[in-house]
Amino acid sequence: MIMRRVVVTGLGAVTPIGNDLASTWEAMCAGRHGITPITKFDTEGFKATLAAEVKNFDPSLYMERAELRRNELCTIFGIAAADQAVKDSGIMGHIEPERFGTYFSTGVGGVNVAVTESEKIAKKGPGRVSPYGITMLMPNDAAGEVSIRFNAQGPSFGIVSACASSNHALGEAYRAIAHGYADAIIAGGSEAAIIPITVASFTNCMALTKTNDPDRASIPFDAQRSGFVMGEGAAALILEEYEHAKARGARIYAEFCGYGATSDAHHITAPDPEAKGGSRAIRMAYEQAGVDTDKIYINAHGTSTPMNDKIETLAIKKALGEDLARKVMISSTKSMTGHMLGAAGAVEAVASVMALYTGVVPPTVGLQEADPNCDLDYVPNVKREAEIELALSSSLGFGGHNACIAFKKVRD
């Protein structure tokens, strides 16, 4: 089968550091994080009290009041990011609906609705439960709503694989276009799960940091890292077949050139200590990209948990070889956005594409104390201007899911 080329022609983002692409990218390059004390609920009695919340977001920019009532915040974030990306791409009016798809993911979806509607039953009886409760709860709700909004009648999926979800959505969308099943796809992920039950559960499974210092909370690869910080938001990319994009004169940010997906088959929350699955996913994406260069940027999963950052460093060394691994630039933008769970891969894909497009590598902020187990170039604290030929973005999810995607500069 002849693989068709796939490019990125539109970007959108709603994140803890900005409510659109421009503000998010500016904050990333400035090394400005969005971590603050949780405002969404009273944290009295909670050991973890910080999060990276979306701030000053105005959903009325994207939908009417009636739409807001029937959509959960996770989906609202997703619609907003998709709307930005579609407008950025200029694709509407240039794509056949039957050839236009939607691959939009989440990690936990409308979990907040399950909680609030259960409380309604307990307090007011079943008659008071929202008729939209089940649709707001569905993990595929954002994919469906985005598809409806843009009349995307091609393949449509809501992929769920924990923190690897949106990387899987992007990778599978890439394959669908490359293999001829669609000409363009809105791909990405969304999450809005900063609620008591998730914060408490993540804390009790020893995943969240318990520090009360926002500047020392999400510090990937630092020796003092103590867990991740929950984030929320969404990001979307318009993936398009190269000739289709070229014919309509679209701006092309980058070429999507590789995808690797594996499973650790080891433990439901802990990574394989030998990094076998993670390293294979990275190597698959790297080899498929076929770019012979050491001018590489890796947007790492980089959660700021003691185990992840150590194992991911090992995975990069195994995938690329020790010599090349020491030449690449690596950063974790989770140091600024927190861990956006099912939206993380999409936001980090946007960062990877923008690094290629602008020649600026965003930093890993808060990295002060070196860890001997994390001994690569993590672009600490300050952005770096650099010529990049290849960008990789890796995501590792609970369940042992690993996904890595690759982008390169477009060459005619």
Secondary structure, 3 states (H helix, E strand, C coil): CCCCCEEEEEEEEEECCECCHHHHHHHHHHCCCCCEECCCCCCCCCCCCEEECCCCCCHHHCCCHHHHHCCCHHHHHHHHHHHHHHHHHCCCCCCCHHHEEEEEECCCCCHHHHHHHHHHHHHHCHHHCCCCHHHHHCCCHHHHHHHHHCCCCCCEECCCCHHHHHHHHHHHHHHHHHCCCCCEEEEEEEECCCCHHHHHHHHHCCCECCCCCHHHCCCCCECCCCCECEECEEEEEEEEEHHHHHHCCCCCCEEEEEEEEEECCCCCCCCCCCCHHHHHHHHHHHHHHCCCCCCEEEECCCCCCHHHHHHHHHHHHHHHCHHHHCCCEEECCHHHHCECHHHHHHHHHHHHHHHHHHCEECCECCCCCEECCECCCCCECCCEECCCCEEEEEEEECCCEEEEEEEECCCC
